[in-house]
């Protein structure tokens, strides 16, 4: 017989232990859910003025019940949680008391006895069906016990019992709540069943559709997730939830999701909760997609409409540094630093480090190296010291002191295990910036030898081998990387593109790039490689179609170079000039674009 169901006076054994995985999950449940029942620290008494005594409210605790609870807690403290659990749960049932039920659940969770915790939580939910916390505990414990198939009615009841004001928050938390469920398809079915009601309620439909969309994403069902975002936006155009899901889809390469974001921004008014978050996240993604012109417009609107928000000023300053608009960048960064210092939180502290690095970069561009070092001196966070030292090394290298710059990086103390790798990668990046290809190749080789399972270091070494005029070595390294990590799509793409660009083994180049496309179908750079090899093979119309799609997905100077050349050869010379001019605006120093224009003797 399970000791948890024997009369309290007969309980002498301990709880039956859960498996290590379940025990870990139960511990997480306790940390997540038990905070609301924790004792509060009494406020300090103000002795300077007399206080009015609070009226005494007598509890329903009688002497036998007090003794029962005291005995239960003593049993728990003595290492007999089973006995203590039975006494406390029995008292909870007699009193129909939230706090006592919570305590019974907590005792079971602390002892890692999932079945006992579930029994107490279900008894709590049955005795006090209006208690939102009771249903929340039942849901979390079922998931910790890996029983998601039983959660649909519990989640539905939890939503029904919660207030209208908090219901959207609960709906939005569902994807995270179900994140550890291994059977993602089952989790999606359960949640879809539980959200049948909210999907039809105007005040909750947008949140419900968004949650289903995120669950679809967890199943890698991107088109269905997009449809959910569109349905949520149609249900409530001003709601930020579908727009935030659409931003995630944009990151996944779903260009059509942008319409959901733009529709929300048109419908939302200033002061609507979530609107600034959508605008800011949209600006970040535009920057990631290298759509700098669109990001510039978005950030200008944000800084004008809500100048008290710090982060848009930082992003705007970052973009202005990239654009070499240095006075405007300094103004934006100074505005950010003023706002960030007022908030004083950890996020702002990290942002200040980035701002100091950008201000140092501005001074460096202006050849004011003393000012650049002064900005770097402001960085105090130990985790950001390496970034500051990398910038110092860049300052030294640009003053003709490359050996000293390398020594500065080499001599940095290694405070964390990852610092050794970071130092080598920083030195190699410094040499890349200085176009010291052979030396960068050697440093990457040193790093790759020290970390032989690090595919990124091997890839970077191969890249430098090509730059150093060692195509055979590059191919050997990339083939070694493919053998080490067969799903490393960048290796297939780099090798295929290198062959295509040199006009050799074009059939093999196409096979390699098609393999990369299979592994990463949404990557615009791989699409660019595919278009380029088709062009080299003489399939100009197909090449043009692929390159136009890639450039539309990610405007980039290198893609512009290839697209412009195909347009030029096709006789569409005005369009080619337009694309090349756009590419120069994106990155005027791009080597591929510059060499293309020089080879074709074009000045757009």
C-alpha positions in Angstrom: 0.0 0.0 0.0 1.2 3.5 -0.8 2.0 5.1 2.6 0.6 8.4 1.4 -2.9 7.0 1.6 -2.6 5.4 5.0 -4.0 7.1 8.1 -1.7 9.8 9.4 -0.9 8.0 12.6 0.3 4.9 10.7 2.7 6.7 8.3 6.4 6.0 9.1 8.0 5.6 5.7 9.5 8.1 3.3 8.0 9.2 -0.1 8.8 7.0 -3.1 11.5 8.9 -5.0 10.8 10.1 -8.6 13.2 9.5 -11.5 16.1 12.0 -11.7 14.5 13.7 -14.8 11.1 13.9 -13.2 12.6 15.1 -9.9 14.4 17.9 -11.7 11.1 19.0 -13.4 9.3 18.8 -10.1 11.9 21.0 -8.5 11.4 23.5 -11.3 7.6 23.4 -10.6 8.2 24.2 -7.0 10.5 27.1 -7.8 8.0 28.4 -10.4 4.8 28.1 -8.4 5.5 28.2 -4.7 6.6 31.8 -4.5 3.1 33.1 -4.0 2.8 31.1 -0.8 6.1 32.2 0.7 6.1 34.1 3.9 6.5 37.8 3.5 9.2 39.7 5.4 7.5 42.0 7.9 8.0 45.7 7.1 10.2 47.7 9.4 8.2 49.5 12.1 8.4 53.3 12.1 9.1 54.2 15.8 9.0 57.9 15.2 5.2 58.1 15.1 2.5 56.1 17.0 0.9 53.3 14.9 -2.7 52.2 14.9 -3.0 48.5 15.9 -4.5 46.3 13.2 -7.8 44.7 14.3 -7.3 41.1 15.5 -8.8 38.5 13.2 -9.1 35.2 14.9 -8.3 32.2 12.7 -10.5 29.0 12.6 -7.6 27.1 14.0 -8.6 25.0 17.0 -6.4 23.2 19.4 -6.6 19.7 17.8 -6.0 21.2 14.3 -3.1 23.3 15.6 -1.5 20.1 17.2 -2.1 18.2 13.9 -0.3 20.9 11.8 2.5 21.2 14.4 3.0 17.5 14.3 3.0 17.5 10.5 5.7 20.2 10.3 7.8 18.4 12.9 7.6 15.2 10.8 8.7 17.1 7.7 11.6 18.7 9.6 12.6 15.3 11.0 13.0 13.9 7.5 9.6 12.1 7.4 7.8 14.1 4.6 5.3 11.3 4.0 3.9 11.5 7.5 3.9 15.3 7.5 2.3 15.4 4.1 -0.6 13.2 5.2 -1.3 15.3 8.3 -1.1 18.6 6.4 -3.3 17.3 3.5 -5.9 16.0 6.0 -6.0 19.4 7.7 -6.4 21.1 4.4 -9.4 18.9 3.5 -11.0 19.6 6.9 -10.5 23.4 6.6 -10.9 23.7 2.8 -8.0 26.2 3.1 -5.8 27.4 0.1 -2.7 27.8 2.1 -2.8 24.4 3.7 -3.4 22.7 0.3 -0.5 24.7 -1.1 1.7 23.6 1.8 0.8 19.9 1.2 1.8 20.3 -2.5 5.0 22.0 -1.5 6.0 19.2 0.9 5.4 16.6 -1.8 7.3 18.6 -4.4 10.3 19.1 -2.0 10.4 15.4 -1.5 10.2 14.9 -5.3 7.1 12.8 -5.0 5.1 13.7 -8.1 2.1 11.4 -7.6 1.6 12.8 -4.1 1.9 16.4 -5.3 -0.6 15.7 -8.0 -3.0 14.1 -5.5 -2.9 17.1 -3.2 -3.2 19.6 -6.1 -6.2 17.8 -7.6 -7.8 17.6 -4.1 -7.2 21.3 -3.8 -8.8 22.1 -7.2 -11.8 19.9 -6.4 -12.4 21.4 -3.0 -11.8 25.0 -4.1 -12.7 25.0 -7.9 -12.4 28.8 -8.0 -8.8 28.8 -7.0 -6.6 29.7 -10.0 -3.5 28.6 -8.2 -4.9 25.1 -7.6 -5.5 24.5 -11.3 -2.1 26.0 -12.2 -0.4 23.6 -9.8 -2.2 20.6 -11.4 -1.2 21.7 -14.9 2.4 22.2 -14.1 2.7 18.9 -12.1 1.0 16.9 -15.0 3.6 18.4 -17.4 6.5 17.6 -15.0 5.2 14.0 -14.8 5.2 13.9 -18.6 1.4 13.5 -18.8 0.5 16.3 -21.3 -2.4 14.3 -22.8 -4.3 15.0 -19.5 -3.8 18.7 -19.5 -6.4 20.0 -21.9 -9.3 20.1 -19.5 -7.1 21.5 -16.7 -5.8 24.3 -19.0 -9.4 25.1 -20.1 -10.5 25.2 -16.5 -7.6 27.4 -15.5 -8.5 29.9 -18.2 -12.2 29.9 -17.3 -11.4 30.5 -13.6 -8.9 33.3 -14.3 -10.1 36.9 -14.5 -10.5 38.5 -17.9 -7.7 40.9 -17.1 -5.1 38.1 -16.5 -6.4 35.6 -19.1 -4.3 36.9 -22.0 -1.2 36.6 -19.8 -1.9 33.0 -19.1 -2.6 32.3 -22.8 0.7 34.0 -23.8 2.6 31.9 -21.2 1.3 28.6 -22.6 4.1 28.0 -25.2 6.7 28.4 -22.5 4.7 26.2 -20.1 4.6 23.4 -22.7 8.2 24.0 -23.9 9.6 20.8 -22.2 7.0 18.5 -23.6 8.9 16.2 -26.0 5.8 15.3 -28.1 5.3 18.7 -29.8 2.4 17.4 -31.9 0.5 16.2 -28.9 1.2 19.5 -27.1 -0.2 21.4 -30.0 -3.4 19.2 -30.1 -3.9 19.7 -26.4 -3.5 23.5 -26.5 -5.7 23.8 -29.6 -8.5 21.9 -27.7 -8.1 24.1 -24.6 -8.1 27.3 -26.6 -11.3 26.6 -28.5 -13.2 29.0 -26.4 -10.7 32.0 -26.3 -10.3 31.7 -30.1 -13.9 32.8 -30.4 -13.7 35.6 -27.8 -12.8 39.1 -29.3 -10.7 40.1 -26.2 -8.7 36.9 -26.3 -8.6 35.7 -29.9 -5.4 37.5 -30.8 -3.5 36.1 -27.9 -5.0 32.6 -28.5 -4.1 32.6 -32.2 -0.6 33.8 -31.4 -0.1 31.0 -28.9 -1.2 28.4 -31.5 1.2 30.0 -33.9 4.1 29.6 -31.5 3.1 26.0 -30.9 3.1 25.5 -34.7 6.6 27.0 -34.8 7.7 24.5 -32.2 6.5 21.8 -34.7 8.4 23.5 -37.5 5.1 24.2 -39.2 6.0 27.7 -40.5 3.2 28.2 -43.0 0.6 27.3 -40.3 2.2 29.6 -37.9 2.0 32.4 -40.4 -1.7 31.7 -41.0 -2.2 31.9 -37.2 -0.5 35.3 -37.0 -2.7 36.5 -39.9 -5.8 35.2 -38.1 -4.8 36.8 -34.9 -4.2 40.2 -36.6 -7.6 40.0 -38.3 -9.2 39.3 -34.9 -7.6 42.4 -33.3 -5.4 44.6 -35.6 -4.2 46.7 -32.6 -3.0 43.7 -30.6 0.8 43.4 -30.4 0.8 39.6 -29.9 0.3 38.5 -33.6 2.8 41.2 -34.7 5.4 39.8 -32.3 4.8 36.3 -33.7 5.1 37.8 -37.2 8.5 39.2 -36.3 9.7 35.7 -35.3 8.5 34.5 -38.7 10.4 37.3 -40.5 13.5 36.0 -38.7 12.7 32.6 -40.2 12.6 34.0 -43.7 8.9 34.5 -44.0 8.8 37.8 -45.9 5.0 37.8 -46.1 4.8 38.0 -42.3 5.9 41.6 -42.5 2.4 42.7 -43.6 1.1 41.6 -40.2 3.7 43.8 -38.5 2.9 46.8 -40.7 -0.8 46.4 -40.3 -0.4 46.4 -36.5 1.8 49.5 -36.5 -0.9 51.3 -38.5 -3.7 50.2 -36.2 -1.9 50.7 -32.9 -1.9 54.2 -31.3 0.6 55.7 -29.1 0.2 54.5 -25.5 -1.2 51.1 -26.5 0.7 48.4 -24.4 3.1 46.5 -26.6 3.3 49.0 -29.5 6.8 50.3 -28.7 8.0 46.8 -28.2 6.8 45.8 -31.7 8.3 48.9 -33.3 11.6 48.4 -31.5 11.8 44.6 -32.4 10.8 45.5 -36.0 13.7 47.9 -36.2 16.1 45.3 -34.8 15.1 42.7 -37.4 15.3 45.3 -40.2 18.9 45.9 -39.1 19.6 42.1 -39.0 18.2 41.9 -42.5 20.5 44.7 -43.5 17.5 46.8 -44.6 19.2 49.9 -43.1 17.0 52.4 -45.0 13.8 50.9 -43.5 15.4 50.6 -40.1 16.4 54.2 -40.3 12.8 55.3 -40.9 11.5 53.1 -38.1 14.1 54.4 -35.6 13.5 58.0 -36.5 9.8 57.5 -35.8 10.5 55.9 -32.5 12.9 58.5 -31.3 10.5 61.3 -32.3 7.3 59.8 -30.9 8.8 58.3 -27.7 12.1 60.1 -27.0 12.1 58.8 -23.4 12.8 55.2 -24.6 16.6 54.6 -24.4 17.2 51.7 -26.7 16.0 53.3 -30.0 18.7 56.0 -29.5 21.4 53.3 -29.1 20.2 51.4 -32.2 20.0 54.7 -34.2 23.5 55.6 -33.0 24.8 52.2 -34.1 23.3 52.6 -37.6 24.7 56.1 -37.9 28.2 54.9 -37.1 27.8 52.3 -39.8 26.7 55.1 -42.2 29.7 57.3 -41.1 27.2 60.0 -40.0 29.5 60.6 -37.0 28.2 63.9 -35.5 24.6 62.5 -35.6 25.8 59.2 -34.1 27.5 61.0 -31.2 24.3 63.0 -30.6 22.2 59.8 -30.5 24.6 58.0 -28.3 24.9 60.9 -25.8 21.1 60.9 -25.6 21.1 57.2 -25.0 23.8 57.4 -22.3 21.8 60.1 -20.4 18.7 58.0 -20.4 20.5 54.7 -19.6 22.3 56.2 -16.6 18.9 57.3 -15.1 17.4 53.8 -15.3 20.4 52.1 -13.7 19.4 48.5 -14.5 21.7 45.7 -15.7 20.4 45.9 -19.3 21.3 49.6 -19.4 24.7 48.8 -18.0 25.4 46.5 -20.9 24.0 49.1 -23.3 26.4 51.7 -21.8 29.3 49.4 -22.6 28.1 49.2 -26.2 27.7 53.0 -26.3 31.2 53.5 -25.0 32.6 51.1 -27.6 30.7 53.0 -30.3 32.0 56.4 -29.0 35.5 55.0 -29.1 34.9 53.9 -32.7 33.7 57.3 -33.6 36.9 58.9 -32.1 39.0 56.2 -33.9 37.4 57.1 -37.2 38.2 60.8 -36.5 41.8 59.7 -35.7 41.4 61.0 -32.1 43.1 58.0 -30.5 43.4 59.6 -27.1 39.6 60.2 -26.9 39.0 56.7 -28.1 41.1 55.3 -25.3 39.3 57.6 -22.8 36.0 56.1 -23.8 37.4 52.6 -23.4 38.6 53.5 -19.9 35.0 53.9 -18.9 34.2 50.2 -19.3 34.2 48.5 -15.9 32.2 45.3 -16.4 34.7 42.4 -16.3 32.7 40.5 -19.0 33.1 43.3 -21.4 36.8 44.0 -20.9 37.7 41.8 -23.8 35.6 43.8 -26.2 37.3 47.0 -24.9 40.7 45.4 -25.4 39.8 44.3 -28.9 39.0 48.0 -29.7 42.3 49.1 -28.1 44.1 46.6 -30.3 42.4 48.0 -33.3 43.6 51.5 -32.3 47.1 50.3 -32.0 47.0 48.4 -35.4 45.7 51.5 -37.2 48.6 53.5 -35.7 51.0 51.0 -37.3 51.6 49.0 -34.1 50.2 45.6 -35.2 52.7 43.6 -33.2 51.8 45.5 -30.0 48.1 45.1 -30.8 48.6 41.3 -31.0 50.6 41.2 -27.8 47.8 43.2 -26.0 45.3 40.5 -26.9 47.7 37.6 -26.2 48.5 38.9 -22.8 44.9 39.3 -21.6 44.2 37.2 -18.5 41.9 34.2 -18.9 39.2 34.7 -16.3 36.8 32.2 -17.8 37.3 28.9 -19.7 36.1 30.4 -22.9 38.5 33.4 -22.8 41.3 31.4 -24.4 39.2 30.8 -27.5 37.9 34.4 -27.5 41.5 35.7 -27.4 42.6 33.7 -30.4 39.4 34.6 -32.4 39.9 38.3 -31.5 43.5 38.2 -32.7 42.5 36.5 -36.0 39.7 39.0 -36.5 42.1 41.9 -36.0 44.4 40.4 -38.7 41.4 40.0 -41.0 40.5 43.6 -40.5 44.1 44.6 -41.4 43.9 42.3 -44.4 46.8 40.2 -43.1 45.3 37.1 -44.6 48.3 34.7 -44.1 48.7 35.7 -40.5 45.0 35.4 -39.8 45.1 31.9 -41.4 47.9 30.9 -39.1 46.1 32.1 -36.0 42.8 30.4 -37.0 44.9 27.3 -37.5 46.3 27.6 -34.0 42.8 28.0 -32.6 41.3 25.1 -34.7 44.2 22.8 -33.5 43.4 23.7 -29.9 39.6 23.3 -30.4 39.4 20.5 -33.0 35.6 20.1 -32.6 34.8 23.7 -33.1 33.3 23.9 -36.6 33.2 27.7 -36.7 37.0 28.0 -36.2 37.7 25.4 -38.9 35.3 27.3 -41.3 37.1 30.6 -40.5 40.5 29.0 -41.2 39.2 27.8 -44.5 37.9 31.3 -45.4 41.4 32.7 -44.6 43.1 30.0 -46.7 41.1 31.2 -49.7 42.0 34.9 -49.0 45.7 33.9 -48.6 45.6 32.3 -52.1 45.4 28.7 -51.0 42.3 27.3 -52.6 43.5 23.7 -52.3 44.0 24.1 -48.6 40.6 25.8 -48.3 38.9 22.8 -50.0 40.7 20.3 -47.7 39.6 22.2 -44.6 36.0 22.5 -45.8 35.8 18.8 -46.7 37.2 18.0 -43.2 34.5 20.2 -41.7 31.8 18.5 -43.8 33.0 15.1 -42.5 33.1 16.5 -38.9 29.7 18.2 -39.1 27.6 16.8 -42.1 24.8 19.4 -41.4 27.1 22.4 -41.5 25.5 24.2 -44.4 28.0 27.0 -44.6 30.7 24.6 -45.6 28.8 23.2 -48.6 27.9 26.7 -49.6 31.4 28.1 -49.3 33.0 25.3 -51.2 30.4 25.3 -53.9 30.6 29.1 -54.3 34.4 29.1 -54.5 34.3 26.5 -57.3 31.6 28.5 -59.1 33.4 31.8 -58.7 36.6 30.3 -60.2 34.6 28.7 -63.0 35.8 25.2 -62.2 33.9 21.9 -61.6 30.6 23.7 -62.0 28.4 20.6 -61.8 30.0 19.6 -58.5 29.7 23.2 -57.3 25.9 23.1 -58.1 25.5 19.9 -56.1 27.3 21.3 -53.1 25.2 24.5 -53.1 22.0 22.5 -53.6 22.9 20.5 -50.5 23.3 23.8 -48.6 19.9 24.9 -49.9 18.4 21.6 -48.6 19.9 22.2 -45.2 19.1 26.0 -45.0 16.3 26.8 -47.5 15.6 30.3 -46.2 19.3 31.5 -46.3 19.5 34.4 -48.8 23.3 34.1 -49.1 23.0 30.4 -50.2 20.3 31.4 -52.7 22.8 34.0 -54.0 25.4 31.2 -54.5 22.8 29.1 -56.3 21.9 31.9 -58.6 25.6 32.6 -59.2 26.4 29.0 -60.2 23.4 28.9 -62.5 24.7 32.0 -64.2 28.2 30.4 -64.6 26.4 27.4 -66.1 24.7 29.6 -68.7 21.2 29.4 -67.2 20.8 33.2 -67.1 17.0 33.4 -66.8 16.9 31.0 -63.8 19.9 32.8 -62.3 18.1 36.1 -62.6 15.0 34.8 -60.9 16.9 33.2 -58.0 19.1 36.3 -57.4 16.1 38.7 -57.5 14.4 36.6 -54.8 17.6 36.5 -52.7 18.1 40.3 -53.0 14.4 40.9 -52.1 14.8 38.8 -49.0 18.1 40.3 -47.9 19.4 43.5 -49.7 23.2 43.0 -49.5 26.1 44.5 -51.4 27.5 41.1 -52.5 24.1 39.9 -53.7 23.7 43.3 -55.5 27.1 42.7 -57.3 25.9 39.3 -58.7 22.3 40.5 -59.5 23.7 43.6 -61.2 26.0 41.5 -63.4 23.3 39.2 -64.5 21.1 42.1 -65.3 23.9 43.8 -67.2 24.6 40.7 -69.3 20.9 40.3 -69.9 20.8 43.8 -71.4 18.9 45.4 -68.5 21.6 47.9 -67.9 19.6 50.7 -66.2 18.2 48.2 -63.7 21.7 46.9 -63.2 23.1 50.4 -62.5 20.2 50.9 -60.0 21.0 47.7 -58.1 24.7 48.5 -58.0 24.1 52.0 -56.7 21.9 50.5 -53.9 24.7 48.0 -53.2 27.3 50.9 -52.8 24.9 52.6 -50.4 24.8 49.4 -48.3 28.6 48.8 -48.3 30.7 50.9 -50.6 33.9 49.0 -49.7 32.5 45.5 -50.5 35.2 43.7 -52.3 33.0 41.6 -54.6 31.0 44.7 -55.7 34.1 46.8 -56.3 35.8 44.0 -58.3 32.7 43.5 -60.4 32.5 47.2 -61.3 36.2 47.3 -62.1 36.0 44.2 -64.2 33.0 45.4 -66.2 34.5 49.0 -66.3 31.3 50.5 -64.9 30.8 53.6 -62.7 27.2 53.6 -61.6 
